[in-house]
Amino acid sequence: MEKDRLYGGMIFAASLIMAIAYLAAFFAPQLALPAWLSWLAIALPVFLFTMAVLVICMWIGWTMLTTPPPPPIEASERSEEKPGK
């Protein structure tokens, strides 16, 4: 159980440091940070979101392309299903 807590603390600390660096690069580019870091703070999330949406669309298209259509319902089967006729 102690290992889990250690890993959780490391993940929390790394996420906190990354969040602070992202906020600094995004809102305070005039700090002693490289100029490309401010551009990267905007471009990287936009790129990742766009790619995620496109991959999901490709997956949906591939599934629709490779899934065989269901067998058609014949007229005789429809008439047998109706009670009273």
N, C-alpha and C positions, 0 to 999 in steps of 0.2 A: 504493500500500500504506500510506503514511503517513496518508492520509485515513481508512482503515478503522480504524487504531489510534486515531486521534483520536476518531472516533465511538464506538468501543468504550470508551474512557476516559470519555467524556461520559455514556454510558449507565450505566456502572459507578458513576460518582460520583452521578448522579441517583438511581439505585436505592439506593445506600448512604444518602444523605440521607433518602430517603423511608422506608427501613426504620428508621432511627434515630428519625425523627419518629413513625412508627407505634408503635414500642415505647414511646416516651415517652408518647404519648397513651393507650396501652392500659394500661401498668403503672404509670405515675406521673402520674395526672391532677392531682395536687396541685401540680405544677410551675407555672410562670408561663404555662401554656397556657390558652386559653379552655375553658370547661367543655363546650361543644358539640363540641370536637374529640375528647374522650374517647368521647362517644356516637357520633360519626361513625366512629371507628376500629372500632367493633363493628358498627354498622348497615350501613355501606357494603359490606364483604365478604360479609355475610350476604345482603344484597339482590342483589348481583351473582351470587352462587352460585345463589340461588333463581331468578333470572331466566334464568341459563344452563340450568339443569335444565328449566325450563318451555319455553324455546325449543326445546330438543332434543326434548322430548315433543311439542310442536306440529309439529315437522318430521317426526317419525315418524308421527304421525297423518295429516298432510297427504299423505305418501308412500303410506300405506296406503289413504287415501281416493281418490287419483287414479290409482293403478296398476290397470290392468285385470286381471281374474283370468286365469290361464292357461287355454287351451282344455282341455275335459275329454278324458280318455282313453276312447276307445270300447271296447266289449267285443271287437269284432272285431280291433282292433289288439293287444290283450293276448293273444289266443289265437294270433296269428301270430308273436309274439315268442318263445313257448315252443318250444324245440326238441323234436322227437320226437312232436309231436302233429299 
